[in-house]
Every structure is written in structure tokens, then in C-alpha cells.
Amino acid sequence: MAGTEVISRVSGTFGHPNSLAGYLVMLILINLSLFWAPISAKVKLALWPTLLLMSTALILTFSRAGWLALGIAGMFSLYLCFFRWIKHRGLSFLISWPWLIIFFIVSVGYNHPG
């Protein structure tokens, strides 16, 4: 309860919102990795609406564990994508690390009560 409103977490047919969050995290990571794949620009353009819908659904699950999993796995995935592109481990790590920090700042700010 939040005042006079009932806050509902999205769960779909998964039963529990954390189950849906886990599934969405896997799909979002695959979607993000496809942006680095050698596929046509039309296919990459078609990935944006699905990424937006899945990200919105993940936010509406209010699953902090799902957000944490996305942040950690997303950083690892970004590191591998940058490493494949740059071919330098240290530079790849330095580029991917700020994205994780920004993600956590936004997540904590969004999730902070009040």
C-alpha cells in the first residue's frame, strides 16, 4: 500500500515478479549483445522497440535483484563487447566500468523511497 493506492508489481504468467525479472534480464542481455553483432542496420533498428518494452517491463517488476543482475551481467557483457572491438583488456574495463556506476546510481535513485 502507498497511501490510498495499491502498488502492483508486474509478473505476467511467471507467478512471481522476480521470475519475470530473471527472464527479462536474459532477454535484454541477448538484445544488447546483438547491437555488436555483424547484422544489418534494419535488424538493429528493429531491436530498439523490443529493448524499450523489455526494459519497461523490468522496471515495473520492482525487482531489485533483477536490476542488480542486469547491472552486473550487463557490465560483463559490455566488457566483452568492448574487448572484442578494442582488443585491449584494461581499456575495455575502463570504458565499461563507468556504465555500471551510472546504472547503479540511477537504480538507487529510482528505488529510493521518498
HULINSUL-V458237 format. One record per backbone hydrogen bond with DSSP energy under -1.0 kcal/mol. CO is the residue of the C=O (numbers start at 1). NH is the residue of the N-H. Records with the same first field share a line. If there is no record, write none. Layout:
CO = NH, NH
This chain:
2 = 5
5 = 2
11 = 14
14 = 16
16 = 20
17 = 21
18 = 22
19 = 23
20 = 24
21 = 25
22 = 26
23 = 27
24 = 28
25 = 29
26 = 30
27 = 31
28 = 32
29 = 33
30 = 34
33 = 36
37 = 39
40 = 44
41 = 45
42 = 46
47 = 51
48 = 52
49 = 53
50 = 54
51 = 55
52 = 56
53 = 57
54 = 58
55 = 59
56 = 60
59 = 62
60 = 10
63 = 67
64 = 68
65 = 69
66 = 70
67 = 71
68 = 72
69 = 73
70 = 74
71 = 75
72 = 76
73 = 77
74 = 78
75 = 79
76 = 80
77 = 81
78 = 82
79 = 83
80 = 84
81 = 85
82 = 86
83 = 87
88 = 92
89 = 93
90 = 94
91 = 95
92 = 96
93 = 97
96 = 100
97 = 101
98 = 102
99 = 103
100 = 104
101 = 105
102 = 106
103 = 107
104 = 108
105 = 109
106 = 110
107 = 111
108 = 112
